[in-house]
Amino acid sequence: MPVASLVVTGGVRPLLEDLLARPVLLGLKEQNPARYAYDYQLIAEALRRDMPVLGICRGHQMINEVTGGSLCLRIPQPHPHRQTGSPATPVHAVEIEPDTLVHRIVGERRLAVNSLHLQAVERVGPGMVVSARAEDGVIEAIESKKHSFVLGVQFHPEKMAAASVYMNFFRVLVERAEAFRKRLK
């Protein structure tokens, strides 16, 4: 059975003390060159095939880099984006743009999310649009206007799966994967 979707996940969390001590963090490529090359090739090929792609945290940032966007390598302090409690607990809200994939998935214009990052998308790549932002302006979701389903979210819906709204991201991905598989036949 052919592969019908791609999920690009977050990365390993370095020691918080090490990260907080750095004025600028390493870019995605410098953090892990082998993984960067691998993820880059997977995402580029999925985009070429118009395969459904969901990027979570680092995966969201990778989608942005593959499509020609840039990252803010250090969100200014203080910020609510690095929670210390359970990742199953939302810590801030995002404002969702109307008429976007995220809006259709969530069904609301606002969503409470968890937050486990110190870097963020700064400028979206060509063909990508911002579909959600935190109240402080940090980009929390991007999506492609050139592909049938390419979505990146900075938060971790899989860690909040007890609430059905977060599972909607995966339900829609599965639906899009099934449609993609049918197109291959």
C-alpha positions, 0 to 999 in steps of 0.5 A: 500500500503506498504512503498516503500522508506525511507527519513531521514531528517535533524535535528533542527538547534540549536542556531548558537552562542551556536554551535560556542562556543563549541569545540566539538559538541554532537554526534547524539545520545546525541543531541536527544536520542529518535530520534536517536533510532527511526531513527536508527531502521528505517534505519536498517530495510530499509537496511535489506529489501534493501528498497531505502533510501535517507538521507539528512544532519543529515539523511546522518550522521545517515546512516553512523552511522547505517552502522558502520561509524563515525562522525567528531563532529566539522569541523575545523574553518574556513570552508564554511560549515555553510552558513548564507544566504538563503539555496536556494543558493549554497555556495561551490562545491562538486567533484563527484566520477565517476561511483557513484549514485550521478554521475548518478543522477547529470550527472556531476563531480561537483555540487554547493551545499548549506551547513548547517552543523558543523559536517560531516562523518569522516569514512564511514561504511563497504559497504559504499563509498564516492561519493562526497567531498567538495574541503576541503575534507569534505565528502558530499555524501556516498552510499552503494555498498551492497544495490540497493539504499542507498544514503546520502547527506550532503547538502539539495537538497530540499531547492534548488528544483527550479533547476532541477538537485537537484530534480533529487535526488527525481526523482530517489528515486521515480523510485527506490521506484516504482521498490522496490514496484514491487519486493514486489508483 
